[in-house]
Amino acid sequence: DASACTATEGCVSNFCTSCTSTANCTGQASNTTCNTHSGVCYDATSNTATICADAGACTGTEACVSNFCNSACSSSSDCTGNAGGNTTCNTYNTTCYDATVNTATICGGAGECSGTEACVSNFCNSACSASSECTGNAA
């Protein structure tokens, strides 16, 4: 069984390798569940995230990161397949969003926005509600 393998390996046909089912992870100390998308045994008690091939298995603005649904994306590829059309990653606030609906430029500060625009919730916006949203404005 997998007790002879490294912490994330499964025992498949009597070889330590990537798991294909949870049965392959039997014998691991705690990583007794198989992430069938990545072939890695993991601890489903401490990691309760949904496993995923892409963000289609995830909810809302969630991304699929290392084959687990995650609230934070680091690139748009993490958002691929999102059922709500949230297929683009705002790398500043790490959420997937729908770039066909929200065409605003993403920003870390108003320096990335134009004219009198502010940076509100990491999107350039014509309306500010606090001076901090105008920080970095080029003009």
NUTORGU-586884 format. One record per residue: residue in three letters; x, y, z of N, C-alpha, C in turn. Coordinates in Angstrom, 3 decimals, decimal comma, padded with zeros to 6 digits. Atoms other than C-alpha are relative to their C-alpha. Layout:
BEGIN
- rest / n.east / n.north / n.up / ca.east / ca.north / ca.up / c.east / c.north / c.up
- ALA / X / Y / Z / X / Y / Z / X / Y / Z
...
This chain:
BEGIN
- rest / n.east / n.north / n.up / ca.east / ca.north / ca.up / c.east / c.north / c.up
- ASP / 000,838 / -001,199 / 000,000 / 000,000 / 000,000 / 000,000 / 000,877 / 001,255 / 000,000
- ALA / -000,722 / -001,270 / 000,149 / 000,964 / 003,694 / -000,048 / 000,890 / 000,366 / 001,184
- SER / -000,868 / -000,288 / -001,150 / 002,755 / 003,515 / 003,317 / 001,474 / -000,040 / -000,393
- ALA / -001,385 / 000,076 / 000,484 / 005,922 / 002,744 / 001,347 / 000,369 / 001,170 / -000,912
- CYS / -000,190 / -001,090 / 000,982 / 005,513 / 005,848 / -000,827 / 000,231 / 001,346 / 000,688
- THR / -000,134 / -001,357 / -000,536 / 006,229 / 009,557 / -000,404 / -001,385 / 000,507 / 000,396
- ALA / 001,246 / -000,503 / -000,609 / 003,558 / 011,652 / 001,331 / -001,150 / 000,237 / -000,977
- THR / 001,084 / -000,315 / 000,938 / 001,633 / 012,533 / -001,853 / -000,185 / -001,072 / -001,079
- GLU / 000,109 / 001,062 / 001,005 / 002,151 / 009,357 / -003,890 / -001,042 / -001,042 / 000,388
- GLY / 000,889 / 001,126 / -000,205 / -000,323 / 006,547 / -004,330 / 000,718 / -001,279 / -000,364
- CYS / -000,542 / 001,300 / 000,372 / 000,329 / 002,856 / -004,726 / -000,882 / -000,548 / -001,113
- VAL / 000,760 / 000,420 / 001,180 / -000,781 / 001,868 / -008,243 / 000,696 / -001,205 / -000,618
- SER / -000,562 / 001,246 / 000,535 / -000,233 / -001,706 / -009,460 / 001,356 / -000,309 / 000,648
- ASN / -001,198 / 000,278 / -000,809 / 002,368 / -002,083 / -006,677 / 001,215 / 000,860 / -000,330
- PHE / -001,057 / -000,990 / 000,203 / 004,368 / 000,970 / -007,741 / -000,450 / 001,319 / 000,623
- CYS / 000,304 / -001,328 / -000,545 / 004,556 / 004,311 / -005,946 / -000,007 / 000,985 / -001,164
- THR / 000,143 / -000,922 / 001,131 / 003,267 / 006,849 / -008,467 / -001,221 / 000,883 / 000,226
- SER / 001,189 / -000,860 / -000,096 / 000,468 / 009,348 / -009,146 / -001,243 / -000,856 / 000,209
- CYS / 001,225 / 000,753 / -000,265 / -002,859 / 008,183 / -007,775 / -001,027 / 000,231 / -001,102
- THR / 001,111 / -000,131 / 000,950 / -005,859 / 007,566 / -010,009 / -001,334 / -000,146 / 000,718
- SER / 001,201 / 000,115 / -000,828 / -008,351 / 006,798 / -007,226 / 000,418 / 000,074 / 001,464
- THR / -000,288 / -000,126 / -001,429 / -008,614 / 007,273 / -003,474 / 000,545 / -001,307 / 000,579
- ALA / -000,506 / 001,294 / -000,472 / -007,954 / 003,549 / -002,991 / 001,521 / -000,073 / -000,094
- ASN / -001,459 / -000,014 / 000,168 / -004,400 / 004,187 / -004,235 / 000,716 / 000,660 / 001,174
- CYS / -000,616 / -000,760 / -001,091 / -003,763 / 006,430 / -001,203 / -000,081 / -000,723 / 001,339
- THR / 000,099 / 000,793 / -001,227 / -004,572 / 003,739 / 001,386 / 001,395 / -000,272 / 000,558
- GLY / -001,286 / 000,224 / -000,647 / -001,736 / 003,499 / 003,873 / 000,758 / 001,286 / 000,281
- GLN / -000,619 / -001,290 / -000,292 / -000,757 / 007,166 / 003,778 / -000,387 / 000,436 / 001,407
- ALA / 000,271 / -000,435 / -001,368 / -000,534 / 008,741 / 007,244 / -001,240 / 000,883 / 000,093
- SER / 001,173 / -000,884 / -000,025 / -003,051 / 011,495 / 006,493 / -000,506 / 000,335 / -001,404
- ASN / 000,398 / -000,335 / 001,379 / -003,090 / 012,067 / 002,711 / -000,689 / -001,197 / -000,651
- THR / 000,690 / 001,230 / 000,392 / -005,676 / 009,359 / 002,144 / -001,043 / 000,181 / -001,103
- THR / 000,954 / -000,283 / 001,078 / -007,762 / 011,028 / -000,595 / 000,769 / 000,380 / -001,253
- CYS / -000,687 / -000,292 / 001,270 / -006,770 / 011,210 / -004,252 / -000,634 / 001,187 / -000,710
- ASN / 000,453 / -001,045 / 000,915 / -007,033 / 014,413 / -006,249 / 000,189 / -000,606 / -001,382
- THR / -000,070 / 000,745 / 001,262 / -007,868 / 012,577 / -009,460 / 000,397 / 000,867 / -001,182
- HIS / -000,412 / -000,899 / 001,083 / -007,106 / 015,644 / -011,559 / 001,509 / 000,221 / -000,011
- SER / -001,445 / -000,239 / -000,065 / -003,537 / 016,127 / -010,327 / 000,792 / -001,271 / 000,307
- GLY / -000,679 / 001,248 / -000,324 / -002,767 / 012,549 / -009,266 / 000,767 / 000,042 / 001,303
- VAL / -000,686 / -000,193 / -001,272 / -001,740 / 013,658 / -005,785 / -000,907 / -000,435 / 001,154
- CYS / 000,731 / 000,348 / -001,221 / -002,834 / 012,122 / -002,469 / 000,042 / 001,210 / 000,935
- TYR / 000,050 / -001,165 / -000,894 / -003,979 / 014,797 / -000,025 / -000,897 / -000,300 / 001,196
- ASP / 000,780 / 000,144 / -001,222 / -005,604 / 015,242 / 003,376 / -001,314 / 000,767 / -000,148
- ALA / 001,299 / -000,638 / 000,223 / -009,294 / 015,926 / 002,765 / -000,596 / 000,561 / 001,279
- THR / 000,475 / -000,552 / -001,278 / -009,787 / 016,702 / 006,464 / 000,474 / 001,436 / 000,155
- SER / -000,535 / -001,358 / -000,130 / -007,523 / 019,744 / 006,367 / -000,233 / 000,839 / -001,257
- ASN / 000,259 / -000,713 / 001,255 / -008,129 / 020,646 / 002,707 / -001,375 / -000,411 / -000,506
- THR / 001,386 / 000,333 / 000,346 / -011,881 / 020,731 / 002,154 / -000,425 / 000,588 / -001,347
- ALA / 000,330 / -000,609 / 001,292 / -011,692 / 022,518 / -001,207 / -000,438 / -001,056 / -001,008
- THR / 000,436 / 000,872 / 001,084 / -013,440 / 020,990 / -004,210 / 001,167 / -000,224 / -000,948
- ILE / -001,048 / 000,235 / 000,998 / -011,051 / 019,291 / -006,624 / -000,542 / 000,417 / -001,373
- CYS / 000,453 / -000,534 / 001,287 / -011,133 / 020,618 / -010,187 / 001,013 / -000,253 / -001,105
- ALA / -000,848 / 000,037 / 001,194 / -009,793 / 020,199 / -013,696 / 000,147 / 001,422 / -000,518
- ASP / -000,006 / -001,432 / 000,306 / -010,731 / 023,820 / -014,402 / -001,045 / 000,677 / 000,868
- ALA / 000,880 / -000,769 / -000,889 / -012,802 / 026,569 / -012,797 / -001,480 / -000,310 / -000,197
- GLY / 001,392 / 000,400 / 000,209 / -016,016 / 025,034 / -014,174 / -000,564 / -000,769 / 001,179
- ALA / 000,438 / 000,752 / -001,184 / -016,151 / 022,892 / -011,034 / -000,109 / 000,887 / 001,231
- CYS / -000,043 / -000,923 / -001,134 / -015,803 / 025,955 / -008,809 / -001,198 / 000,944 / -000,032
- THR / 001,169 / -000,876 / -000,092 / -018,356 / 028,545 / -007,694 / 000,374 / 001,474 / -000,117
- GLY / -000,133 / -001,455 / 000,037 / -018,790 / 032,268 / -008,313 / 001,267 / 000,494 / -000,662
- THR / -001,235 / -000,573 / 000,541 / -015,466 / 034,023 / -008,762 / 001,204 / -000,871 / 000,323
- GLU / -001,093 / 000,892 / -000,349 / -013,405 / 031,023 / -007,625 / 000,810 / -000,423 / -001,218
- ALA / -000,921 / 000,491 / 001,019 / -010,415 / 029,834 / -009,611 / 000,340 / -001,454 / 000,301
- CYS / -000,506 / 001,354 / -000,213 / -008,955 / 026,368 / -010,063 / 001,527 / 000,117 / 000,046
- VAL / -001,439 / -000,177 / -000,213 / -005,430 / 026,500 / -008,616 / 000,593 / -001,317 / 000,496
- SER / -000,615 / 001,292 / -000,336 / -003,277 / 023,347 / -008,556 / -001,059 / -001,073 / 000,235
- ASN / 001,093 / 000,978 / -000,017 / -006,464 / 021,343 / -009,145 / -000,850 / 000,005 / 001,264
- PHE / 000,925 / -000,227 / -001,104 / -008,275 / 022,742 / -006,104 / -000,700 / 001,332 / -000,232
- CYS / 000,716 / -001,273 / 000,089 / -011,006 / 025,422 / -006,118 / 000,547 / 000,921 / 001,077
- ASN / -000,689 / -000,947 / -000,861 / -009,504 / 028,537 / -004,584 / -000,576 / 001,391 / -000,240
- SER / 000,567 / -001,347 / 000,163 / -010,778 / 032,057 / -003,937 / 000,966 / 000,945 / -000,696
- ALA / -001,013 / -000,895 / 000,573 / -007,513 / 033,524 / -005,275 / 000,607 / -000,552 / -001,287
- CYS / -000,654 / 000,357 / 001,261 / -006,322 / 033,410 / -008,885 / 001,321 / 000,765 / -000,102
- SER / -001,251 / -000,739 / 000,238 / -002,831 / 034,387 / -009,983 / 000,183 / 000,286 / -001,484
- SER / -000,009 / -000,286 / 001,441 / -003,416 / 034,274 / -013,743 / -001,353 / -000,408 / -000,565
- SER / 001,301 / 000,290 / 000,594 / -006,389 / 034,072 / -016,100 / -000,182 / -001,485 / -000,293
- SER / 000,135 / 001,443 / 000,248 / -005,609 / 030,410 / -016,808 / -000,655 / -000,699 / 001,194
- ASP / 000,645 / 000,557 / -001,191 / -006,747 / 029,718 / -013,230 / -001,523 / 000,136 / -000,066
- CYS / 001,440 / -000,284 / 000,093 / -010,194 / 031,072 / -014,209 / -000,668 / -000,702 / -001,181
- THR / 000,528 / 000,689 / 001,184 / -010,615 / 028,977 / -017,388 / -001,155 / -000,914 / 000,373
- GLY / 001,146 / 000,879 / -000,195 / -014,018 / 027,297 / -017,566 / -001,020 / 000,487 / 001,002
- ASN / 000,939 / -000,507 / -001,005 / -015,721 / 029,417 / -014,886 / -001,395 / 000,121 / -000,608
- ALA / 001,354 / 000,098 / 000,547 / -019,435 / 028,781 / -015,406 / -000,718 / 001,341 / -000,095
- GLY / 000,647 / -001,311 / 000,007 / -020,414 / 032,382 / -014,634 / 000,623 / 000,978 / -000,974
- GLY / -000,666 / -000,877 / 000,958 / -018,185 / 033,750 / -017,390 / 001,124 / 000,799 / 000,619
- ASN / -001,081 / -000,712 / -000,695 / -015,660 / 034,976 / -014,809 / 001,331 / -000,652 / -000,344
- THR / -001,147 / 000,743 / 000,531 / -012,768 / 033,752 / -016,943 / 001,299 / 000,809 / -000,063
- THR / -001,202 / -000,847 / -000,015 / -010,288 / 036,633 / -016,471 / 000,392 / 000,276 / 001,445
- CYS / -000,475 / -000,230 / -001,366 / -008,136 / 037,099 / -013,376 / 000,388 / 001,463 / 000,197
- ASN / -000,483 / -001,308 / -000,438 / -007,819 / 040,478 / -011,694 / 001,171 / -000,324 / 000,924
- THR / -001,199 / 000,415 / -000,735 / -004,252 / 039,895 / -010,553 / 000,283 / 000,881 / 001,221
- TYR / -000,186 / -000,871 / -001,164 / -004,473 / 042,770 / -008,058 / -000,839 / -000,466 / 001,194
- ASN / 000,835 / 000,469 / -001,119 / -007,414 / 041,464 / -005,999 / -000,225 / -001,508 / -000,051
- THR / -000,026 / 001,463 / 000,157 / -006,971 / 037,835 / -007,158 / -001,376 / -000,658 / -000,111
- THR / 001,306 / 000,617 / 000,255 / -010,610 / 037,279 / -008,144 / -000,227 / -000,110 / -001,500
- CYS / 000,380 / 000,186 / 001,399 / -011,942 / 035,932 / -011,420 / -001,190 / 000,914 / -000,297
- TYR / 001,106 / -000,886 / 000,364 / -014,235 / 038,354 / -013,241 / -000,309 / -000,151 / -001,491
- ASP / 000,450 / 000,089 / 001,388 / -016,149 / 038,642 / -016,524 / 000,442 / 001,263 / -000,745
- ALA / -000,564 / -001,157 / 000,707 / -014,096 / 040,931 / -018,787 / -000,887 / 000,491 / -001,135
- THR / 000,921 / -000,471 / 001,038 / -016,911 / 041,105 / -021,350 / -001,052 / 000,923 / 000,614
- VAL / 000,955 / -000,852 / -000,712 / -019,189 / 042,715 / -018,739 / 000,731 / 001,171 / 000,655
- ASN / -000,792 / -001,031 / -000,668 / -016,541 / 044,630 / -016,781 / 001,243 / 000,264 / -000,850
- THR / -001,086 / -000,309 / 000,944 / -014,296 / 046,234 / -019,391 / 001,009 / 000,986 / 000,582
- ALA / -000,908 / -000,952 / -000,643 / -012,543 / 048,516 / -016,894 / 001,406 / -000,578 / 000,106
- THR / -001,393 / 000,394 / -000,193 / -008,754 / 048,428 / -016,638 / 000,204 / -000,415 / 001,450
- ILE / -000,319 / 000,382 / -001,378 / -007,490 / 046,552 / -013,585 / 001,151 / 000,884 / 000,493
- CYS / -001,003 / -000,920 / -000,530 / -005,297 / 048,584 / -011,252 / 000,403 / -000,324 / 001,428
- GLY / -000,489 / 000,076 / -001,362 / -003,169 / 048,543 / -008,166 / -000,053 / 001,368 / 000,655
- GLY / 000,108 / -001,381 / -000,456 / -003,510 / 052,306 / -007,865 / -000,431 / 000,870 / -001,164
- ALA / 000,539 / -000,888 / 001,041 / -004,871 / 055,299 / -009,801 / 001,036 / 000,363 / -001,066
- GLY / -001,038 / -000,259 / 000,996 / -001,523 / 055,624 / -011,597 / -000,183 / -000,796 / -001,269
- GLU / 000,256 / 000,827 / 001,173 / -002,715 / 052,908 / -013,959 / -001,286 / 000,406 / -000,719
- CYS / 001,262 / -000,477 / 000,588 / -005,943 / 054,774 / -014,725 / 000,246 / 001,319 / -000,745
- SER / -000,192 / -001,201 / 000,816 / -006,508 / 057,749 / -017,022 / -000,773 / 001,195 / 000,566
- GLY / 000,688 / -001,243 / -000,350 / -007,478 / 061,367 / -016,436 / -000,334 / 000,130 / 001,466
- THR / 000,445 / -000,175 / -001,385 / -009,547 / 061,812 / -013,298 / -000,502 / -001,308 / 000,601
- GLU / 000,468 / 001,297 / -000,503 / -010,236 / 058,106 / -012,858 / 000,686 / -000,382 / 001,308
- ALA / -000,498 / 000,546 / -001,260 / -009,799 / 056,449 / -009,482 / 000,177 / -001,509 / -000,161
- CYS / -000,142 / 001,460 / -000,036 / -008,793 / 052,887 / -008,669 / -000,875 / -000,487 / 001,152
- VAL / 000,997 / 000,429 / -000,978 / -011,811 / 051,381 / -006,898 / -000,133 / -001,520 / -000,056
- SER / 000,058 / 001,475 / -000,069 / -011,711 / 047,733 / -005,785 / 000,813 / -000,626 / -001,128
- ASN / -000,952 / 000,478 / 001,002 / -008,807 / 047,254 / -008,197 / -000,512 / 000,039 / -001,442
- PHE / 000,441 / -000,303 / 001,364 / -010,697 / 048,513 / -011,254 / -000,003 / 001,515 / -000,166
- CYS / 000,058 / -001,438 / 000,262 / -010,324 / 051,958 / -012,843 / -001,461 / 000,409 / -000,099
- ASN / 001,394 / -000,402 / -000,138 / -013,509 / 053,865 / -012,156 / -000,070 / 001,524 / -000,032
- SER / 000,126 / -001,462 / 000,099 / -014,742 / 057,374 / -012,936 / -000,419 / 000,616 / 001,327
- ALA / 000,491 / -000,537 / -001,274 / -016,147 / 057,700 / -009,401 / 000,862 / -000,454 / 001,172
- CYS / -000,741 / 000,338 / -001,221 / -014,070 / 057,875 / -006,225 / -000,891 / 000,299 / 001,201
- SER / 000,730 / -000,287 / -001,231 / -015,426 / 057,763 / -002,690 / 000,951 / 000,410 / 001,123
- ALA / -001,008 / -000,420 / -000,983 / -012,158 / 058,466 / -000,840 / 001,260 / 000,399 / -000,748
- SER / -001,218 / -000,472 / 000,660 / -008,922 / 060,238 / -001,673 / 001,012 / -001,123 / -000,226
- SER / -000,943 / 001,123 / 000,156 / -007,019 / 056,978 / -001,216 / -000,187 / -000,679 / -001,359
- GLU / 000,272 / 000,609 / 001,306 / -008,689 / 055,766 / -004,431 / 000,654 / 000,800 / -001,135
- CYS / -000,641 / -000,857 / 000,997 / -006,967 / 058,641 / -006,265 / 001,523 / -000,034 / 000,120
- THR / -001,440 / 000,080 / -000,239 / -003,497 / 057,794 / -004,930 / 000,729 / -000,513 / -001,241
- GLY / -000,798 / 000,415 / 001,142 / -000,944 / 057,584 / -007,701 / -000,442 / 000,561 / -001,330
- ASN / 000,478 / -000,585 / 001,257 / -002,997 / 059,446 / -010,305 / 001,123 / 000,813 / -000,637
- ALA / -001,152 / -000,590 / 000,692 / -000,457 / 060,578 / -012,880 / -000,031 / 001,515 / -000,053
- ALA / 000,131 / -001,464 / 000,065 / -001,816 / 064,122 / -013,018 / -000,092 / 000,591 / 001,405
